[in-house]
Amino acid sequence: MKKIYLDNAAATPIDPRVVRAMAEAAAYFGNPSSFNDAGRTARGELEKARHIIAGFLGARPDEIVFTDSGSEANNLAILGTMTRFGSGRIVTTPIEHPSVLGPLRKLPKLKIGYLKVDSSGRIDVSGLEKTLTPGCRMISVMYANNEIGTIEPIRKIGRMIGQYRNKKSSDRPLFHVDACQAAGYLDMNVQRLGADLLTFNGSKIYGPHGIGALYIRRGTPIQPLIIGGGQEHGLRAGTENLQAIIGFAKAVTLIGKNDTKTIALIRDYAIAQLQKKLPGIILNGPIGDERLANNINICIPGLESEAILLELDKYGISAGSGSACTAHSVEPSHVLKAIGVPAKYINGALRFSLGRDTTKADMDRLVGALERVFKDLRRRYQNKTTKAS
């Protein structure tokens, strides 16, 4: 039985071409900071990779800092800049990734404002205009939501911030974009987006795990969180993970524009089949172009996602229920709560995130498996209720 992997939002498989590039990179064993032949060779390869990442983002190589993950990059973006300011206001949304919301709670002197989101997870851009005041130090908005796939109007937000700064002759507020989910599908050019800081990582684009990058526009005030060496322009101490960085750069070169259109068509087909064959399900997030190409998020009334996922495993189908970073938490999804999903439905949330190899036949198998799983689980629940009474 073919395994069907539908948890690409948590982590994508590593592309074989990336694996080969990383295997070849094992030959560059020197420390990139060493002043010897092996070190200079390693430094050369490191900078080649940095140029590739910078080119992908429309940035300068010296504006790229490699980190251990997307979460670390978000922490550096938030804590590294906000600790420089000391006080003021930062504005974000209630549906950000925990690696953005968590660091904000570590800054007691900063006031936090939350932009309203509608039932699809789209922010109220008119509300953003009201937050643009002299005391606002940063605005942080996720490009595409990792749970419900909502694509935020990042270009529009960037323009609004830029216009405000020009009007006030100021370089504040800074604009941070968590683009980890967007990297494989959306425009990542930081000039067009108007971003001052932008985060993405390798494990969402068929690259290695344990590697991320933070774009930091020249002149942005920021200080390191990891101290002990001068690596990464003095902003991230520690010998660089050269194999992972080379694999990360290789993965960036393999991102295909046609993948987005193909995957979006399969996504829409799957949503239509799910709604047709499984009446009563709730689709979370927007539809069409406002939704990330590979994202499907639904709620199943009366059933729990954990039980469904375990049953799907028996059919060779791997899926998720939300953010992998909080998969073992007993707390309901903060994203679904924020968009107004009733509490009785949240525990039955399922996320299917498609990938390059996903086919319509895979989606047909998924729908068929879910039909059987729902019927079986509801029968079991009914039997338990009958015995208990």
Backbone torsions as a table, in degrees:
resi	resn	phi	psi	omega
1	MET	NA	127.1	179.4
2	LYS	-66.1	133.1	174.8
3	LYS	-78.0	136.5	178.0
4	ILE	-115.1	117.4	-176.7
5	TYR	-103.2	115.7	-177.6
6	LEU	-126.9	41.4	178.2
7	ASP	-128.9	38.6	-176.5
8	ASN	-68.3	-20.3	176.6
9	ALA	-70.0	-24.6	176.7
10	ALA	-81.5	-47.0	177.1
11	ALA	-168.7	135.3	176.6
12	THR	-89.7	155.8	171.3
13	PRO	-62.7	152.4	177.8
14	ILE	-81.7	125.7	179.7
15	ASP	-61.1	134.9	180.0
16	PRO	-55.1	-32.2	178.8
17	ARG	-68.6	-30.8	175.2
18	VAL	-70.2	-41.9	178.2
19	VAL	-58.7	-42.9	179.5
20	ARG	-64.2	-42.6	179.6
21	ALA	-62.0	-38.7	179.7
22	MET	-70.5	-36.0	177.8
23	ALA	-64.2	-41.7	178.0
24	GLU	-66.3	-31.9	-178.7
25	ALA	-68.8	-15.5	178.4
26	ALA	-61.9	-20.9	179.2
27	ALA	-70.3	-19.7	-179.1
28	TYR	-93.8	73.8	-171.3
29	PHE	-86.4	-9.8	-176.6
30	GLY	-69.8	160.4	175.3
31	ASN	-82.2	122.7	-177.1
32	PRO	-58.5	-15.3	179.4
33	SER	-93.2	-4.7	-177.1
34	SER	-82.2	143.1	179.4
35	PHE	-95.4	59.0	173.1
36	ASN	-139.0	177.8	-174.2
37	ASP	-60.2	-46.2	-179.8
38	ALA	-63.2	-39.9	179.6
39	GLY	-67.3	-41.7	179.6
40	ARG	-65.5	-37.8	177.4
41	THR	-62.8	-45.6	178.9
42	ALA	-62.5	-41.7	178.8
43	ARG	-61.6	-39.7	178.3
44	GLY	-61.3	-43.0	179.2
45	GLU	-68.3	-37.5	177.4
46	LEU	-60.6	-44.7	-177.8
47	GLU	-72.1	-30.3	173.5
48	LYS	-60.7	-44.9	179.7
49	ALA	-64.6	-40.0	179.5
50	ARG	-62.3	-39.2	178.3
51	HIS	-63.9	-38.5	179.4
52	ILE	-65.0	-46.3	179.6
53	ILE	-62.9	-43.4	179.6
54	ALA	-61.9	-42.6	178.8
55	GLY	-62.0	-38.6	178.4
56	PHE	-61.5	-35.0	-177.3
57	LEU	-94.6	-4.0	-175.4
58	GLY	68.0	34.5	-175.7
59	ALA	-117.7	176.1	173.0
60	ARG	-90.0	147.5	179.9
61	PRO	-55.7	-36.0	-178.2
62	ASP	-76.2	0.8	175.7
63	GLU	-98.1	5.1	-178.4
64	ILE	-108.0	126.0	175.6
65	VAL	-119.0	123.1	178.1
66	PHE	-82.7	138.5	179.7
67	THR	-127.7	-178.8	-178.4
68	ASP	-83.6	-15.1	-176.9
69	SER	-172.5	172.8	173.3
70	GLY	-66.5	-36.5	179.5
71	SER	-63.8	-41.7	177.7
72	GLU	-64.8	-39.9	179.1
73	ALA	-62.4	-40.8	176.4
74	ASN	-63.8	-41.5	178.0
75	ASN	-61.7	-42.9	179.0
76	LEU	-64.7	-41.1	179.9
77	ALA	-62.5	-43.5	-176.4
78	ILE	-79.5	-58.4	-174.8
79	LEU	-72.7	-37.5	-177.6
80	GLY	-64.8	-31.7	178.6
81	THR	-91.0	-44.2	-173.3
82	MET	-68.8	-30.4	176.6
83	THR	-68.1	-23.1	175.8
84	ARG	-70.8	-34.2	-178.5
85	PHE	-79.3	-38.2	177.6
86	GLY	83.9	-41.5	-179.8
87	SER	-150.0	175.4	-178.5
88	GLY	123.3	-154.9	-175.1
89	ARG	-133.2	140.8	174.4
90	ILE	-124.9	139.5	-176.7
91	VAL	-118.4	133.7	179.7
92	THR	-145.0	-161.8	177.9
93	THR	-122.9	159.4	179.6
94	PRO	-77.3	-0.7	-177.1
95	ILE	-113.4	19.8	178.1
96	GLU	-70.4	164.6	175.7
97	HIS	-66.7	149.3	178.5
98	PRO	-55.5	-25.7	-179.6
99	SER	-75.8	-5.1	170.0
100	VAL	-102.6	-49.0	-177.6
101	LEU	-65.5	-37.0	-179.6
102	GLY	-62.0	-53.6	178.7
103	PRO	-57.8	-33.1	179.9
104	LEU	-60.6	-34.0	-178.9
105	ARG	-74.1	-9.5	177.8
106	LYS	-90.4	6.2	-176.5
107	LEU	-120.1	76.1	-172.9
108	PRO	-63.2	-24.4	-178.3
109	LYS	-82.7	-11.7	179.8
110	LEU	-93.7	138.4	173.6
111	LYS	-86.7	137.1	-178.2
112	ILE	-111.5	127.4	174.7
113	GLY	-112.9	144.3	-178.3
114	TYR	-118.2	124.5	176.4
115	LEU	-72.8	141.1	178.5
116	LYS	-70.7	146.6	173.1
117	VAL	-122.4	149.9	179.1
118	ASP	-86.7	-171.8	-175.1
119	SER	-67.9	-12.1	175.5
120	SER	-99.9	-4.6	179.9
121	GLY	92.9	5.0	178.9
122	ARG	-80.3	136.2	-179.8
123	ILE	-77.6	154.8	176.0
124	ASP	-84.8	101.4	-176.4
125	VAL	-64.8	-31.5	177.9
126	SER	-64.6	-32.1	176.9
127	GLY	-68.9	-28.9	178.9
128	LEU	-63.3	-38.4	-177.2
129	GLU	-59.6	-34.5	-179.1
130	LYS	-69.7	-22.4	-177.9
131	THR	-84.6	-11.9	-177.1
132	LEU	-78.9	86.6	-179.3
133	THR	-127.8	163.3	-178.8
134	PRO	-56.1	-28.0	-178.5
135	GLY	-82.4	-6.4	-178.8
136	CYS	-80.6	119.8	-176.5
137	ARG	-93.4	-34.2	-176.8
138	MET	-152.5	148.1	168.3
139	ILE	-121.7	126.1	-178.1
140	SER	-122.6	116.5	-178.1
141	VAL	-132.6	130.4	177.6
142	MET	-70.7	135.1	-178.6
143	TYR	-66.0	-51.2	178.8
144	ALA	-138.6	128.9	-174.6
145	ASN	-71.0	135.8	-175.7
146	ASN	-73.0	-20.4	-178.7
147	GLU	-96.4	-51.0	-173.0
148	ILE	-110.0	1.4	171.6
149	GLY	75.7	8.7	-178.4
150	THR	-64.7	128.1	176.6
151	ILE	-95.7	121.0	-178.9
152	GLU	-86.7	153.9	-178.3
153	PRO	-77.1	68.6	-172.4
154	ILE	-62.3	-42.1	179.4
155	ARG	-60.3	-43.0	-179.1
156	LYS	-64.1	-41.7	178.5
157	ILE	-63.8	-44.3	179.3
158	GLY	-59.8	-40.9	178.9
159	ARG	-65.0	-42.3	-179.2
160	MET	-62.0	-43.1	179.5
161	ILE	-66.1	-43.3	179.5
162	GLY	-61.3	-41.9	179.6
163	GLN	-65.3	-39.9	179.0
164	TYR	-64.6	-44.3	-178.7
165	ARG	-64.7	-39.7	177.8
166	ASN	-63.4	-41.4	-179.4
167	LYS	-63.5	-38.3	-177.1
168	LYS	-94.2	1.4	-175.8
169	SER	50.4	49.1	-176.0
170	SER	-130.5	160.4	173.7
171	ASP	-107.8	18.8	177.6
172	ARG	-123.0	150.2	0.6
173	PRO	-79.4	155.1	171.3
174	LEU	-72.5	155.2	178.8
175	PHE	-120.7	114.2	178.2
176	HIS	-107.0	135.3	179.4
177	VAL	-125.1	120.7	171.6
178	ASP	-86.3	106.4	-173.9
179	ALA	-111.8	23.6	-176.0
180	CYS	-58.4	-43.4	-179.1
181	GLN	-78.5	-23.4	-173.9
182	ALA	-81.7	-22.7	-165.9
183	ALA	-54.3	-36.0	-176.5
184	GLY	-85.5	-5.0	-170.4
185	TYR	-132.5	-23.7	-171.8
186	LEU	-120.9	165.3	178.0
187	ASP	-61.8	125.8	-177.1
188	MET	-111.9	13.7	-178.2
189	ASN	-72.5	113.4	-173.7
190	VAL	-66.7	-24.2	177.9
191	GLN	-70.4	-44.2	179.0
192	ARG	-70.2	-32.7	-179.8
193	LEU	-78.4	-23.1	-178.3
194	GLY	76.3	24.4	-176.6
195	ALA	-84.9	142.5	171.2
196	ASP	-93.7	-31.3	177.1
197	LEU	-137.6	137.3	179.9
198	LEU	-145.3	134.7	-175.4
199	THR	-110.7	136.3	164.9
200	PHE	-155.5	170.7	-173.9
201	ASN	-145.0	172.8	-174.7
202	GLY	-81.9	-29.7	-170.9
203	SER	-75.5	-3.4	177.2
204	LYS	-105.4	-1.7	-175.9
205	ILE	-128.2	31.7	177.8
206	TYR	68.4	24.7	176.7
207	GLY	-105.8	-172.6	-179.4
208	PRO	-71.3	155.1	173.1
209	HIS	-82.5	162.1	175.9
210	GLY	75.5	28.9	175.8
211	ILE	-147.6	135.5	178.1
212	GLY	-145.1	177.2	178.5
213	ALA	-146.0	146.7	173.4
214	LEU	-122.2	121.0	171.2
215	TYR	-81.8	130.6	178.9
216	ILE	-129.0	110.3	-179.5
217	ARG	-58.8	139.3	179.2
218	ARG	-51.2	135.6	177.8
219	GLY	90.0	-6.1	179.3
220	THR	-71.9	126.2	-179.6
221	PRO	-71.6	122.1	-177.2
222	ILE	-157.4	148.7	177.0
223	GLN	-129.2	154.3	-175.9
224	PRO	-71.2	153.9	172.7
225	LEU	-100.2	-30.7	178.5
226	ILE	-107.3	118.6	-171.4
227	ILE	-117.4	144.8	177.3
228	GLY	150.4	-7.7	-179.9
229	GLY	-163.1	172.9	-176.8
230	GLY	-98.3	13.6	-177.4
231	GLN	-63.7	159.4	177.2
232	GLU	52.2	53.8	177.9
233	HIS	59.3	28.0	179.8
234	GLY	77.5	10.3	-175.1
235	LEU	-107.6	-4.2	179.5
236	ARG	-156.6	93.9	-176.8
237	ALA	-67.8	150.7	177.9
238	GLY	120.2	140.8	178.5
239	THR	-59.0	130.0	-177.0
240	GLU	-64.5	144.3	176.6
241	ASN	-83.1	84.4	-169.6
242	LEU	-62.9	-41.8	179.8
243	GLN	-59.6	-44.9	-179.8
244	ALA	-66.7	-38.6	-180.0
245	ILE	-65.2	-42.4	177.6
246	ILE	-64.5	-40.2	176.6
247	GLY	-64.6	-39.1	177.4
248	PHE	-59.8	-48.3	179.8
249	ALA	-63.1	-40.1	178.4
250	LYS	-62.2	-42.8	-179.9
251	ALA	-60.7	-38.1	178.7
252	VAL	-61.4	-39.5	-178.7
253	THR	-69.8	-16.1	-176.6
254	LEU	-96.9	-1.5	179.0
255	ILE	-66.0	125.0	-176.3
256	GLY	-110.3	131.1	-179.7
257	LYS	-64.6	-32.8	-178.0
258	ASN	-71.0	-22.6	179.4
259	ASP	-57.2	-40.3	-175.2
260	THR	-61.2	-48.6	-178.2
261	LYS	-64.2	-43.4	-178.8
262	THR	-63.8	-46.5	-178.3
263	ILE	-66.7	-38.3	179.5
264	ALA	-62.3	-38.5	177.9
265	LEU	-64.0	-41.6	178.6
266	ILE	-68.1	-38.8	176.5
267	ARG	-58.1	-48.9	-177.9
268	ASP	-64.9	-37.5	175.9
269	TYR	-61.3	-45.0	-177.9
270	ALA	-64.7	-42.4	179.5
271	ILE	-61.0	-43.3	179.7
272	ALA	-62.2	-41.8	179.8
273	GLN	-67.9	-40.1	178.7
274	LEU	-62.3	-44.6	-179.1
275	GLN	-69.1	-30.9	179.9
276	LYS	-76.1	-46.1	-173.3
277	LYS	-88.7	-19.9	-176.6
278	LEU	-126.2	68.8	-178.2
279	PRO	-60.4	141.7	179.7
280	GLY	104.8	-15.4	178.0
281	ILE	-72.1	155.9	178.1
282	ILE	-113.8	125.9	176.6
283	LEU	-89.3	124.1	179.3
284	ASN	-98.8	137.9	-179.9
285	GLY	97.2	175.7	-176.9
286	PRO	-77.8	178.4	174.9
287	ILE	-120.1	162.9	175.8
288	GLY	71.4	-145.1	-172.5
289	ASP	-68.5	-14.2	178.8
290	GLU	-84.1	0.8	-179.6
291	ARG	-114.1	140.0	177.2
292	LEU	-56.3	137.6	-170.8
293	ALA	-55.4	-31.4	-171.9
294	ASN	-105.0	11.3	-170.7
295	ASN	-106.4	132.5	169.0
296	ILE	-134.4	125.7	178.2
297	ASN	-132.1	123.0	-178.3
298	ILE	-131.6	159.5	172.2
299	CYS	-117.3	140.5	-179.3
300	ILE	-111.6	106.5	-179.9
301	PRO	-60.0	133.0	173.9
302	GLY	85.6	-3.2	-179.8
303	LEU	-127.6	156.9	179.2
304	GLU	-104.0	138.1	-174.7
305	SER	-60.9	-37.8	-178.2
306	GLU	-59.5	-43.6	179.6
307	ALA	-65.2	-40.3	-179.7
308	ILE	-65.1	-44.1	-178.9
309	LEU	-62.4	-39.5	178.5
310	LEU	-65.2	-37.8	178.0
311	GLU	-69.4	-39.7	179.0
312	LEU	-63.0	-32.9	176.3
313	ASP	-56.1	-35.5	-179.5
314	LYS	-66.7	-23.2	178.0
315	TYR	-95.3	7.4	179.0
316	GLY	76.4	24.5	-177.6
317	ILE	-116.7	121.9	178.1
318	SER	-103.9	124.8	178.9
319	ALA	-136.3	-169.2	-179.5
320	GLY	-140.7	176.6	179.8
321	SER	-122.0	-1.0	-179.0
322	GLY	160.7	-149.3	179.2
323	SER	-63.6	127.3	178.4
324	ALA	-64.1	-24.5	-179.6
325	CYS	-71.0	-17.0	179.0
326	THR	-125.1	20.8	-174.4
327	ALA	-62.2	-27.2	-178.3
328	HIS	-100.7	11.8	178.4
329	SER	-85.1	145.5	178.1
330	VAL	-85.6	-7.6	180.0
331	GLU	-75.2	138.2	175.2
332	PRO	-62.2	156.8	-179.3
333	SER	-56.8	123.2	178.0
334	HIS	-68.3	-25.3	179.4
335	VAL	-69.9	-48.4	-179.3
336	LEU	-65.7	-35.7	176.1
337	LYS	-62.9	-42.5	-176.5
338	ALA	-65.4	-31.5	-179.2
339	ILE	-92.2	5.5	171.7
340	GLY	88.0	18.9	176.2
341	VAL	-68.1	128.8	-179.6
342	PRO	-56.2	142.4	-176.0
343	ALA	-55.7	-34.9	-176.2
344	LYS	-68.9	-15.5	179.8
345	TYR	-98.6	-23.6	-170.8
346	ILE	-60.7	-36.7	-178.6
347	ASN	-68.2	-11.7	178.3
348	GLY	-105.3	27.3	-177.9
349	ALA	-80.0	137.7	176.8
350	LEU	-130.9	139.1	175.7
351	ARG	-120.1	124.6	174.3
352	PHE	-111.9	113.2	179.5
353	SER	-112.7	114.1	-173.1
354	LEU	-76.7	166.3	178.9
355	GLY	-137.0	-174.1	-177.6
356	ARG	-59.3	-32.1	-174.9
357	ASP	-94.8	0.3	-178.1
358	THR	-70.9	136.4	-179.2
359	THR	-122.3	167.6	174.9
360	LYS	-61.8	-35.6	178.5
361	ALA	-62.3	-37.2	176.3
362	ASP	-62.1	-40.7	-179.3
363	MET	-68.0	-36.9	176.2
364	ASP	-63.2	-40.0	178.3
365	ARG	-66.4	-38.2	177.5
366	LEU	-61.5	-49.2	-178.0
367	VAL	-61.5	-43.2	178.5
368	GLY	-62.5	-41.5	179.2
369	ALA	-65.3	-41.8	-179.9
370	LEU	-64.5	-38.1	177.2
371	GLU	-57.6	-46.1	-179.3
372	ARG	-69.4	-41.5	-179.3
373	VAL	-63.4	-44.7	-178.7
374	PHE	-62.5	-44.5	-178.6
375	LYS	-62.7	-43.5	-178.5
376	ASP	-66.9	-46.1	-178.2
377	LEU	-65.8	-39.9	179.9
378	ARG	-65.9	-35.0	177.1
379	ARG	-66.4	-41.4	179.0
380	ARG	-64.0	-44.6	179.3
381	TYR	-61.6	-40.0	-179.0
382	GLN	-65.2	-40.6	179.2
383	ASN	-64.6	-40.0	179.1
384	LYS	-64.2	-41.1	179.9
385	THR	-65.3	-39.5	-179.9
386	THR	-65.5	-44.4	179.3
387	LYS	-64.4	-39.2	-178.5
388	ALA	-66.1	-32.9	-179.4
389	SER	-81.7	NA	NA
